[in-house]
Structure formats: structure tokens, C-alpha cells
């Protein structure tokens, strides 16, 4: 009986190893396919590079009046008339 349980344990262990390797190969395959598709996109594009993803350089964002949060924050801080002047305290 003990031998039977040991054989089942060994089979389960090898089955687990095979399943883990299959998952690894599937993950590598999906990643490779994604990279290949990105490369094909670069080759087929007119200028051969990705457009900028930064908000301030996006044409549609400019048309809608949406700007970079950092730039908006900087502008708001410069317009602040309620600053505390430490020298006068």
C-alpha cells in the first residue's frame, strides 16, 4: 500500500512539473507574439516610431483643452495671491 501511494505521489509531482513547464512556455509564447506584433507595427508605420504618449504633445488632448497635470499645478501655484510671506512674520 505504501508503494502505491509513493507511485501516485511521484506521478502527481511529474504531472505538476509538466504543467508548470507548459505554463512557462505559454507565457513565453504570448510575450514573444506581442513583441513580434509591436515590431511589425513599427515596420508598417509611416515614420517607423511610436507617437509620444505625453499629454502635452497629444493633438486630441490639446483640442479638448486638456493639459499636463504638472503644468497646470505649476501655473496655479504661480497665480496664487494668498502666499504667506515668512519675512513679514
C-alpha positions in Angstrom: 0.0 0.0 0.0 2.8 2.4 0.8 4.4 1.7 -2.5 1.1 2.5 -4.3 0.9 5.9 -2.5 4.5 6.6 -3.3 3.9 5.9 -7.0 0.9 8.2 -7.0 3.0 11.0 -5.4 5.7 10.6 -8.0 3.2 10.7 -10.8 1.5 13.8 -9.3 4.8 15.5 -8.9 5.9 14.9 -12.5 2.4 16.0 -13.7 2.8 19.2 -11.8 6.3 19.8 -13.3 5.0 19.2 -16.8 2.0 21.6 -16.2 4.4 24.3 -14.8 6.6 24.0 -17.9 3.6 24.2 -20.2 2.5 27.4 -18.4 6.0 28.8 -18.7 6.1 28.0 -22.5 2.7 29.5 -23.0 3.8 32.7 -21.2 6.9 33.0 -23.2 5.0 32.3 -26.4 2.4 35.0 -25.7 5.1 37.5 -24.8 7.0 36.7 -28.0 3.9 37.1 -30.1 3.2 40.5 -28.5 6.8 41.7 -29.2 6.6 40.5 -32.8 3.3 42.4 -33.3 4.8 45.6 -31.9 7.8 45.2 -34.2 5.5 44.7 -37.2 3.6 47.8 -36.3 6.8 49.8 -36.2 7.8 48.5 -39.6 4.5 49.3 -41.2 4.1 52.8 -39.7 4.9 55.8 -41.9 7.7 57.2 -39.7 8.7 54.0 -38.1 8.4 55.2 -34.4 5.7 55.4 -31.7 4.0 58.7 -31.3 4.5 60.4 -28.0 2.2 59.4 -25.2 2.8 62.6 -23.2 -0.4 64.6 -22.7 1.2 67.9 -23.8 2.2 66.5 -27.2 -1.1 64.8 -28.0 -3.1 66.6 -30.6 -6.5 65.4 -29.4 -5.8 66.3 -25.8 -4.8 69.9 -27.0 -8.0 70.2 -29.0 -10.0 69.3 -25.9 -8.1 71.8 -23.7 -6.6 69.0 -21.5 -3.1 69.7 -20.4 -0.4 68.1 -18.3 -1.3 68.0 -14.5 2.2 69.1 -13.6 2.0 72.1 -15.9 -1.4 73.0 -14.6 -0.2 72.7 -11.0 2.8 75.0 -11.7 0.6 77.6 -13.3 -1.9 77.5 -10.4 0.9 77.9 -7.9 2.3 81.0 -9.7 -1.2 82.6 -9.8 -1.7 82.1 -6.0 -2.3 85.5 -4.4 -2.6 84.1 -0.9 1.0 83.2 -0.3 2.4 83.5 3.2 5.4 85.7 3.3 7.7 84.3 6.1 9.8 87.5 6.2 6.8 89.6 7.5 6.0 87.2 10.4 
